Amino acid sequence: MGEHDGRLKVSVTQKPEKGKANKALVEVLARSLGLKKSQVTLLSGETSSQKKFLITGLAREELASRIALLLT
């Protein structure tokens, strides 16, 4: 959905019950960034609208580049 206050805003249609929405977020992030789901880990915010994810196997610069491409 874009960037909001320096954060990436992502929307999914799954309901936030039993971790379904969080799982959907991992899948959307992985697919959008060209990563495996195992490279995207939810670090915090399991029940919050603001979440932190750990992305592994990708240099920070490459991650920033891929996100920038998505936002254009």
Distance bins in CASP14 RR format, pairs under 12 A and 6 or more apart:
PFRMAT RR
TARGET T0000
AUTHOR 0000-0000-0000
RMODE 2
METHOD distances of the structure
MODEL  1
1 7 0 0 0 0 0 1 0 0 0 0 0
1 8 0 0 0 0 1 0 0 0 0 0 0
1 9 1 0 1 0 0 0 0 0 0 0 0
1 10 1 0 0 1 0 0 0 0 0 0 0
1 11 1 0 1 0 0 0 0 0 0 0 0
1 12 0 0 0 0 0 1 0 0 0 0 0
1 28 0 0 0 0 0 1 0 0 0 0 0
1 32 0 0 0 0 0 1 0 0 0 0 0
1 70 0 0 0 0 0 1 0 0 0 0 0
1 71 0 0 0 0 1 0 0 0 0 0 0
2 8 1 0 0 1 0 0 0 0 0 0 0
2 9 1 0 1 0 0 0 0 0 0 0 0
2 10 0 0 0 0 1 0 0 0 0 0 0
2 11 0 0 0 0 1 0 0 0 0 0 0
2 32 0 0 0 0 0 1 0 0 0 0 0
2 67 0 0 0 0 1 0 0 0 0 0 0
2 68 0 0 0 0 0 1 0 0 0 0 0
2 70 1 0 0 1 0 0 0 0 0 0 0
2 71 1 0 1 0 0 0 0 0 0 0 0
2 72 0 0 0 0 0 1 0 0 0 0 0
3 9 1 0 0 1 0 0 0 0 0 0 0
3 10 0 0 0 0 0 1 0 0 0 0 0
3 64 0 0 0 0 0 1 0 0 0 0 0
3 67 0 0 0 0 1 0 0 0 0 0 0
3 68 0 0 0 0 1 0 0 0 0 0 0
3 70 0 0 0 0 1 0 0 0 0 0 0
3 71 1 0 1 0 0 0 0 0 0 0 0
3 72 0 0 0 0 0 1 0 0 0 0 0
4 10 0 0 0 0 0 1 0 0 0 0 0
4 11 0 0 0 0 0 1 0 0 0 0 0
4 49 0 0 0 0 0 1 0 0 0 0 0
4 50 0 0 0 0 0 1 0 0 0 0 0
4 71 0 0 0 0 0 1 0 0 0 0 0
5 50 0 0 0 0 1 0 0 0 0 0 0
6 50 0 0 0 0 0 1 0 0 0 0 0
6 67 0 0 0 0 0 1 0 0 0 0 0
6 71 0 0 0 0 0 1 0 0 0 0 0
7 49 0 0 0 0 0 1 0 0 0 0 0
7 50 1 0 0 1 0 0 0 0 0 0 0
7 51 0 0 0 0 1 0 0 0 0 0 0
7 52 0 0 0 0 1 0 0 0 0 0 0
7 53 0 0 0 0 0 1 0 0 0 0 0
7 67 0 0 0 0 0 1 0 0 0 0 0
7 71 0 0 0 0 0 1 0 0 0 0 0
8 25 0 0 0 0 0 1 0 0 0 0 0
8 28 0 0 0 0 0 1 0 0 0 0 0
8 29 0 0 0 0 1 0 0 0 0 0 0
8 32 0 0 0 0 1 0 0 0 0 0 0
8 33 0 0 0 0 0 1 0 0 0 0 0
8 50 0 0 0 0 0 1 0 0 0 0 0
8 51 0 0 0 0 1 0 0 0 0 0 0
8 52 0 0 0 0 0 1 0 0 0 0 0
8 53 0 0 0 0 1 0 0 0 0 0 0
8 55 0 0 0 0 0 1 0 0 0 0 0
8 63 0 0 0 0 0 1 0 0 0 0 0
8 64 0 0 0 0 0 1 0 0 0 0 0
8 66 0 0 0 0 0 1 0 0 0 0 0
8 67 1 0 0 1 0 0 0 0 0 0 0
8 68 0 0 0 0 0 1 0 0 0 0 0
8 70 0 0 0 0 1 0 0 0 0 0 0
8 71 0 0 0 0 1 0 0 0 0 0 0
9 25 0 0 0 0 0 1 0 0 0 0 0
9 28 0 0 0 0 0 1 0 0 0 0 0
9 49 0 0 0 0 1 0 0 0 0 0 0
9 50 0 0 0 0 0 1 0 0 0 0 0
9 51 0 0 0 0 0 1 0 0 0 0 0
9 67 0 0 0 0 0 1 0 0 0 0 0
9 70 0 0 0 0 0 1 0 0 0 0 0
9 71 0 0 0 0 0 1 0 0 0 0 0
10 21 0 0 0 0 0 1 0 0 0 0 0
10 22 0 0 0 0 0 1 0 0 0 0 0
10 24 0 0 0 0 1 0 0 0 0 0 0
10 25 1 0 0 1 0 0 0 0 0 0 0
10 26 0 0 0 0 0 1 0 0 0 0 0
10 27 0 0 0 0 0 1 0 0 0 0 0
10 28 1 0 1 0 0 0 0 0 0 0 0
10 29 1 0 0 1 0 0 0 0 0 0 0
10 30 0 0 0 0 0 1 0 0 0 0 0
10 31 0 0 0 0 0 1 0 0 0 0 0
10 32 0 0 0 0 1 0 0 0 0 0 0
10 33 0 0 0 0 0 1 0 0 0 0 0
10 40 0 0 0 0 0 1 0 0 0 0 0
10 49 0 0 0 0 0 1 0 0 0 0 0
10 50 0 0 0 0 0 1 0 0 0 0 0
10 51 0 0 0 0 1 0 0 0 0 0 0
10 53 0 0 0 0 1 0 0 0 0 0 0
10 67 0 0 0 0 0 1 0 0 0 0 0
10 70 0 0 0 0 1 0 0 0 0 0 0
10 71 0 0 0 0 0 1 0 0 0 0 0
11 21 0 0 0 0 1 0 0 0 0 0 0
11 24 0 0 0 0 1 0 0 0 0 0 0
11 25 0 0 0 0 1 0 0 0 0 0 0
11 28 0 0 0 0 1 0 0 0 0 0 0
11 49 0 0 0 0 0 1 0 0 0 0 0
12 19 0 0 0 0 0 1 0 0 0 0 0
12 20 0 0 0 0 1 0 0 0 0 0 0
12 21 1 0 1 0 0 0 0 0 0 0 0
12 22 0 0 0 0 1 0 0 0 0 0 0
12 23 0 0 0 0 1 0 0 0 0 0 0
12 24 1 1 0 0 0 0 0 0 0 0 0
12 25 1 0 1 0 0 0 0 0 0 0 0
12 26 0 0 0 0 1 0 0 0 0 0 0
12 27 0 0 0 0 1 0 0 0 0 0 0
12 28 1 0 0 1 0 0 0 0 0 0 0
12 29 0 0 0 0 0 1 0 0 0 0 0
12 31 0 0 0 0 0 1 0 0 0 0 0
12 32 0 0 0 0 0 1 0 0 0 0 0
12 49 0 0 0 0 0 1 0 0 0 0 0
12 51 0 0 0 0 0 1 0 0 0 0 0
13 20 0 0 0 0 1 0 0 0 0 0 0
13 21 0 0 0 0 1 0 0 0 0 0 0
13 24 1 0 0 1 0 0 0 0 0 0 0
13 25 0 0 0 0 0 1 0 0 0 0 0
13 27 0 0 0 0 0 1 0 0 0 0 0
13 28 0 0 0 0 0 1 0 0 0 0 0
14 20 1 0 1 0 0 0 0 0 0 0 0
14 21 1 0 1 0 0 0 0 0 0 0 0
14 22 0 0 0 0 1 0 0 0 0 0 0
14 23 1 0 0 1 0 0 0 0 0 0 0
14 24 1 0 1 0 0 0 0 0 0 0 0
14 25 0 0 0 0 1 0 0 0 0 0 0
14 26 0 0 0 0 0 1 0 0 0 0 0
14 27 0 0 0 0 1 0 0 0 0 0 0
14 28 0 0 0 0 1 0 0 0 0 0 0
15 21 1 0 0 1 0 0 0 0 0 0 0
15 22 0 0 0 0 0 1 0 0 0 0 0
15 23 0 0 0 0 0 1 0 0 0 0 0
15 24 0 0 0 0 1 0 0 0 0 0 0
16 22 1 0 0 1 0 0 0 0 0 0 0
16 23 0 0 0 0 0 1 0 0 0 0 0
16 24 0 0 0 0 1 0 0 0 0 0 0
16 25 0 0 0 0 0 1 0 0 0 0 0
16 45 0 0 0 0 0 1 0 0 0 0 0
16 46 0 0 0 0 1 0 0 0 0 0 0
16 47 1 0 0 1 0 0 0 0 0 0 0
16 48 0 0 0 0 0 1 0 0 0 0 0
16 49 0 0 0 0 1 0 0 0 0 0 0
16 51 0 0 0 0 0 1 0 0 0 0 0
17 23 0 0 0 0 0 1 0 0 0 0 0
17 24 0 0 0 0 0 1 0 0 0 0 0
17 47 0 0 0 0 0 1 0 0 0 0 0
18 24 0 0 0 0 0 1 0 0 0 0 0
18 46 0 0 0 0 0 1 0 0 0 0 0
18 47 0 0 0 0 0 1 0 0 0 0 0
19 25 0 0 0 0 1 0 0 0 0 0 0
19 26 0 0 0 0 0 1 0 0 0 0 0
19 42 0 0 0 0 1 0 0 0 0 0 0
19 45 0 0 0 0 0 1 0 0 0 0 0
19 46 1 0 0 1 0 0 0 0 0 0 0
19 47 0 0 0 0 1 0 0 0 0 0 0
19 51 0 0 0 0 0 1 0 0 0 0 0
20 26 0 0 0 0 0 1 0 0 0 0 0
20 27 0 0 0 0 0 1 0 0 0 0 0
21 27 0 0 0 0 0 1 0 0 0 0 0
21 28 0 0 0 0 0 1 0 0 0 0 0
21 42 0 0 0 0 0 1 0 0 0 0 0
21 45 0 0 0 0 0 1 0 0 0 0 0
21 46 0 0 0 0 1 0 0 0 0 0 0
21 47 0 0 0 0 0 1 0 0 0 0 0
21 48 0 0 0 0 0 1 0 0 0 0 0
21 49 0 0 0 0 0 1 0 0 0 0 0
21 51 0 0 0 0 1 0 0 0 0 0 0
22 28 0 0 0 0 0 1 0 0 0 0 0
22 29 0 0 0 0 0 1 0 0 0 0 0
22 37 0 0 0 0 0 1 0 0 0 0 0
22 40 0 0 0 0 0 1 0 0 0 0 0
22 41 0 0 0 0 0 1 0 0 0 0 0
22 42 1 0 1 0 0 0 0 0 0 0 0
22 43 0 0 0 0 0 1 0 0 0 0 0
22 44 0 0 0 0 0 1 0 0 0 0 0
22 45 0 0 0 0 1 0 0 0 0 0 0
22 46 1 0 0 1 0 0 0 0 0 0 0
22 47 0 0 0 0 1 0 0 0 0 0 0
22 48 0 0 0 0 0 1 0 0 0 0 0
22 49 0 0 0 0 0 1 0 0 0 0 0
22 51 1 0 0 1 0 0 0 0 0 0 0
22 52 0 0 0 0 0 1 0 0 0 0 0
22 53 0 0 0 0 1 0 0 0 0 0 0
23 29 0 0 0 0 0 1 0 0 0 0 0
23 30 0 0 0 0 0 1 0 0 0 0 0
23 37 0 0 0 0 1 0 0 0 0 0 0
23 40 0 0 0 0 0 1 0 0 0 0 0
23 41 0 0 0 0 0 1 0 0 0 0 0
23 42 0 0 0 0 1 0 0 0 0 0 0
23 46 0 0 0 0 0 1 0 0 0 0 0
24 30 0 0 0 0 0 1 0 0 0 0 0
24 31 0 0 0 0 0 1 0 0 0 0 0
24 37 0 0 0 0 0 1 0 0 0 0 0
24 40 0 0 0 0 0 1 0 0 0 0 0
24 42 0 0 0 0 0 1 0 0 0 0 0
24 51 0 0 0 0 0 1 0 0 0 0 0
25 31 0 0 0 0 0 1 0 0 0 0 0
25 32 0 0 0 0 0 1 0 0 0 0 0
25 37 0 0 0 0 0 1 0 0 0 0 0
25 40 0 0 0 0 1 0 0 0 0 0 0
25 41 0 0 0 0 0 1 0 0 0 0 0
25 42 1 0 0 1 0 0 0 0 0 0 0
25 45 0 0 0 0 0 1 0 0 0 0 0
25 46 0 0 0 0 0 1 0 0 0 0 0
25 48 0 0 0 0 0 1 0 0 0 0 0
25 49 0 0 0 0 0 1 0 0 0 0 0
25 50 0 0 0 0 0 1 0 0 0 0 0
25 51 1 0 0 1 0 0 0 0 0 0 0
25 52 0 0 0 0 0 1 0 0 0 0 0
25 53 1 0 0 1 0 0 0 0 0 0 0
26 32 0 0 0 0 0 1 0 0 0 0 0
26 33 0 0 0 0 0 1 0 0 0 0 0
26 35 0 0 0 0 1 0 0 0 0 0 0
26 36 0 0 0 0 0 1 0 0 0 0 0
26 37 1 0 1 0 0 0 0 0 0 0 0
26 38 0 0 0 0 1 0 0 0 0 0 0
26 39 0 0 0 0 1 0 0 0 0 0 0
26 40 1 0 1 0 0 0 0 0 0 0 0
26 41 1 0 0 1 0 0 0 0 0 0 0
26 42 1 0 0 1 0 0 0 0 0 0 0
26 43 0 0 0 0 0 1 0 0 0 0 0
26 46 0 0 0 0 0 1 0 0 0 0 0
26 51 0 0 0 0 1 0 0 0 0 0 0
26 53 1 0 0 1 0 0 0 0 0 0 0
26 54 0 0 0 0 0 1 0 0 0 0 0
26 55 0 0 0 0 0 1 0 0 0 0 0
27 33 0 0 0 0 0 1 0 0 0 0 0
27 34 0 0 0 0 0 1 0 0 0 0 0
27 35 0 0 0 0 0 1 0 0 0 0 0
27 36 0 0 0 0 0 1 0 0 0 0 0
27 37 1 0 0 1 0 0 0 0 0 0 0
27 38 0 0 0 0 0 1 0 0 0 0 0
27 39 0 0 0 0 0 1 0 0 0 0 0
27 40 0 0 0 0 1 0 0 0 0 0 0
27 42 0 0 0 0 0 1 0 0 0 0 0
28 34 0 0 0 0 0 1 0 0 0 0 0
28 35 0 0 0 0 0 1 0 0 0 0 0
28 37 0 0 0 0 0 1 0 0 0 0 0
28 40 0 0 0 0 1 0 0 0 0 0 0
28 53 0 0 0 0 0 1 0 0 0 0 0
28 70 0 0 0 0 0 1 0 0 0 0 0
29 35 1 0 0 1 0 0 0 0 0 0 0
29 36 0 0 0 0 0 1 0 0 0 0 0
29 37 0 0 0 0 1 0 0 0 0 0 0
29 39 0 0 0 0 1 0 0 0 0 0 0
29 40 1 0 1 0 0 0 0 0 0 0 0
29 41 0 0 0 0 0 1 0 0 0 0 0
29 42 0 0 0 0 1 0 0 0 0 0 0
29 51 0 0 0 0 0 1 0 0 0 0 0
29 52 0 0 0 0 0 1 0 0 0 0 0
29 53 1 0 0 1 0 0 0 0 0 0 0
29 54 0 0 0 0 0 1 0 0 0 0 0
29 55 1 0 0 1 0 0 0 0 0 0 0
29 58 0 0 0 0 0 1 0 0 0 0 0
29 63 0 0 0 0 0 1 0 0 0 0 0
29 66 0 0 0 0 0 1 0 0 0 0 0
29 67 0 0 0 0 1 0 0 0 0 0 0
29 70 0 0 0 0 0 1 0 0 0 0 0
30 36 1 0 0 1 0 0 0 0 0 0 0
30 37 1 0 1 0 0 0 0 0 0 0 0
30 38 0 0 0 0 1 0 0 0 0 0 0
30 39 1 0 0 1 0 0 0 0 0 0 0
30 40 1 0 1 0 0 0 0 0 0 0 0
30 41 0 0 0 0 0 1 0 0 0 0 0
30 42 0 0 0 0 0 1 0 0 0 0 0
30 53 0 0 0 0 1 0 0 0 0 0 0
30 55 0 0 0 0 1 0 0 0 0 0 0
30 56 0 0 0 0 0 1 0 0 0 0 0
30 57 0 0 0 0 0 1 0 0 0 0 0
30 58 0 0 0 0 0 1 0 0 0 0 0
30 66 0 0 0 0 0 1 0 0 0 0 0
31 37 0 0 0 0 1 0 0 0 0 0 0
31 39 0 0 0 0 0 1 0 0 0 0 0
31 40 0 0 0 0 1 0 0 0 0 0 0
31 66 0 0 0 0 0 1 0 0 0 0 0
31 70 0 0 0 0 0 1 0 0 0 0 0
32 40 0 0 0 0 1 0 0 0 0 0 0
32 55 0 0 0 0 0 1 0 0 0 0 0
32 63 0 0 0 0 0 1 0 0 0 0 0
32 66 0 0 0 0 1 0 0 0 0 0 0
32 67 0 0 0 0 1 0 0 0 0 0 0
32 69 0 0 0 0 1 0 0 0 0 0 0
32 70 1 0 1 0 0 0 0 0 0 0 0
32 71 0 0 0 0 0 1 0 0 0 0 0
33 39 0 0 0 0 1 0 0 0 0 0 0
33 40 1 0 0 1 0 0 0 0 0 0 0
33 53 0 0 0 0 0 1 0 0 0 0 0
33 55 1 0 0 1 0 0 0 0 0 0 0
33 56 0 0 0 0 0 1 0 0 0 0 0
33 57 0 0 0 0 0 1 0 0 0 0 0
33 58 1 0 0 1 0 0 0 0 0 0 0
33 62 0 0 0 0 1 0 0 0 0 0 0
33 63 1 0 0 1 0 0 0 0 0 0 0
33 64 0 0 0 0 0 1 0 0 0 0 0
33 65 0 0 0 0 0 1 0 0 0 0 0
33 66 1 0 1 0 0 0 0 0 0 0 0
33 67 1 0 0 1 0 0 0 0 0 0 0
33 68 0 0 0 0 0 1 0 0 0 0 0
33 69 0 0 0 0 1 0 0 0 0 0 0
33 70 1 0 0 1 0 0 0 0 0 0 0
34 40 0 0 0 0 1 0 0 0 0 0 0
34 55 0 0 0 0 0 1 0 0 0 0 0
34 57 0 0 0 0 0 1 0 0 0 0 0
34 58 0 0 0 0 1 0 0 0 0 0 0
34 62 0 0 0 0 0 1 0 0 0 0 0
34 63 0 0 0 0 0 1 0 0 0 0 0
34 66 1 0 0 1 0 0 0 0 0 0 0
34 67 0 0 0 0 0 1 0 0 0 0 0
34 69 0 0 0 0 0 1 0 0 0 0 0
34 70 0 0 0 0 0 1 0 0 0 0 0
35 41 0 0 0 0 0 1 0 0 0 0 0
35 53 0 0 0 0 0 1 0 0 0 0 0
35 54 0 0 0 0 0 1 0 0 0 0 0
35 55 1 0 0 1 0 0 0 0 0 0 0
35 56 0 0 0 0 1 0 0 0 0 0 0
35 57 1 0 0 1 0 0 0 0 0 0 0
35 58 1 0 0 1 0 0 0 0 0 0 0
35 62 0 0 0 0 0 1 0 0 0 0 0
35 63 0 0 0 0 1 0 0 0 0 0 0
35 66 0 0 0 0 1 0 0 0 0 0 0
35 67 0 0 0 0 0 1 0 0 0 0 0
36 55 0 0 0 0 0 1 0 0 0 0 0
36 56 0 0 0 0 1 0 0 0 0 0 0
36 57 0 0 0 0 1 0 0 0 0 0 0
36 58 0 0 0 0 0 1 0 0 0 0 0
37 53 0 0 0 0 0 1 0 0 0 0 0
37 55 0 0 0 0 0 1 0 0 0 0 0
37 56 0 0 0 0 0 1 0 0 0 0 0
38 54 0 0 0 0 0 1 0 0 0 0 0
38 55 0 0 0 0 0 1 0 0 0 0 0
38 56 0 0 0 0 1 0 0 0 0 0 0
38 57 0 0 0 0 1 0 0 0 0 0 0
39 53 0 0 0 0 1 0 0 0 0 0 0
39 54 0 0 0 0 1 0 0 0 0 0 0
39 55 1 0 0 1 0 0 0 0 0 0 0
39 56 1 0 1 0 0 0 0 0 0 0 0
39 57 1 0 1 0 0 0 0 0 0 0 0
39 58 1 0 0 1 0 0 0 0 0 0 0
39 62 0 0 0 0 0 1 0 0 0 0 0
39 63 0 0 0 0 0 1 0 0 0 0 0
39 66 0 0 0 0 0 1 0 0 0 0 0
40 51 0 0 0 0 0 1 0 0 0 0 0
40 52 0 0 0 0 0 1 0 0 0 0 0
40 53 1 0 1 0 0 0 0 0 0 0 0
40 54 1 0 0 1 0 0 0 0 0 0 0
40 55 1 0 0 1 0 0 0 0 0 0 0
40 56 0 0 0 0 1 0 0 0 0 0 0
40 57 0 0 0 0 0 1 0 0 0 0 0
40 58 0 0 0 0 0 1 0 0 0 0 0
40 63 0 0 0 0 0 1 0 0 0 0 0
41 51 0 0 0 0 0 1 0 0 0 0 0
41 52 0 0 0 0 1 0 0 0 0 0 0
41 53 1 0 0 1 0 0 0 0 0 0 0
41 54 1 0 1 0 0 0 0 0 0 0 0
41 55 0 0 0 0 1 0 0 0 0 0 0
41 56 1 0 0 1 0 0 0 0 0 0 0
41 57 0 0 0 0 0 1 0 0 0 0 0
42 48 0 0 0 0 0 1 0 0 0 0 0
42 50 0 0 0 0 0 1 0 0 0 0 0
42 51 1 0 0 1 0 0 0 0 0 0 0
42 52 1 0 0 1 0 0 0 0 0 0 0
42 53 1 0 1 0 0 0 0 0 0 0 0
42 54 0 0 0 0 1 0 0 0 0 0 0
42 55 0 0 0 0 0 1 0 0 0 0 0
43 50 0 0 0 0 0 1 0 0 0 0 0
43 51 1 0 0 1 0 0 0 0 0 0 0
43 52 1 0 1 0 0 0 0 0 0 0 0
43 53 1 0 0 1 0 0 0 0 0 0 0
43 54 1 0 1 0 0 0 0 0 0 0 0
43 55 0 0 0 0 0 1 0 0 0 0 0
43 56 0 0 0 0 0 1 0 0 0 0 0
44 50 0 0 0 0 1 0 0 0 0 0 0
44 51 1 0 0 1 0 0 0 0 0 0 0
44 52 1 0 1 0 0 0 0 0 0 0 0
44 53 0 0 0 0 1 0 0 0 0 0 0
44 54 0 0 0 0 1 0 0 0 0 0 0
45 51 1 0 1 0 0 0 0 0 0 0 0
45 52 1 0 0 1 0 0 0 0 0 0 0
45 53 0 0 0 0 1 0 0 0 0 0 0
46 52 0 0 0 0 0 1 0 0 0 0 0
46 53 0 0 0 0 0 1 0 0 0 0 0
53 63 0 0 0 0 0 1 0 0 0 0 0
53 67 0 0 0 0 0 1 0 0 0 0 0
54 63 0 0 0 0 0 1 0 0 0 0 0
55 62 0 0 0 0 1 0 0 0 0 0 0
55 63 1 0 1 0 0 0 0 0 0 0 0
55 64 0 0 0 0 0 1 0 0 0 0 0
55 66 0 0 0 0 1 0 0 0 0 0 0
55 67 0 0 0 0 1 0 0 0 0 0 0
56 63 0 0 0 0 0 1 0 0 0 0 0
57 63 0 0 0 0 1 0 0 0 0 0 0
58 64 0 0 0 0 1 0 0 0 0 0 0
58 65 0 0 0 0 1 0 0 0 0 0 0
58 66 1 0 0 1 0 0 0 0 0 0 0
58 67 0 0 0 0 0 1 0 0 0 0 0
59 65 0 0 0 0 1 0 0 0 0 0 0
59 66 0 0 0 0 0 1 0 0 0 0 0
60 66 0 0 0 0 0 1 0 0 0 0 0
60 67 0 0 0 0 0 1 0 0 0 0 0
61 67 0 0 0 0 0 1 0 0 0 0 0
61 68 0 0 0 0 0 1 0 0 0 0 0
62 68 0 0 0 0 0 1 0 0 0 0 0
62 69 0 0 0 0 0 1 0 0 0 0 0
63 69 0 0 0 0 0 1 0 0 0 0 0
63 70 0 0 0 0 0 1 0 0 0 0 0
64 70 0 0 0 0 0 1 0 0 0 0 0
64 71 0 0 0 0 0 1 0 0 0 0 0
65 71 0 0 0 0 0 1 0 0 0 0 0
65 72 0 0 0 0 0 1 0 0 0 0 0
66 72 0 0 0 0 0 1 0 0 0 0 0
END
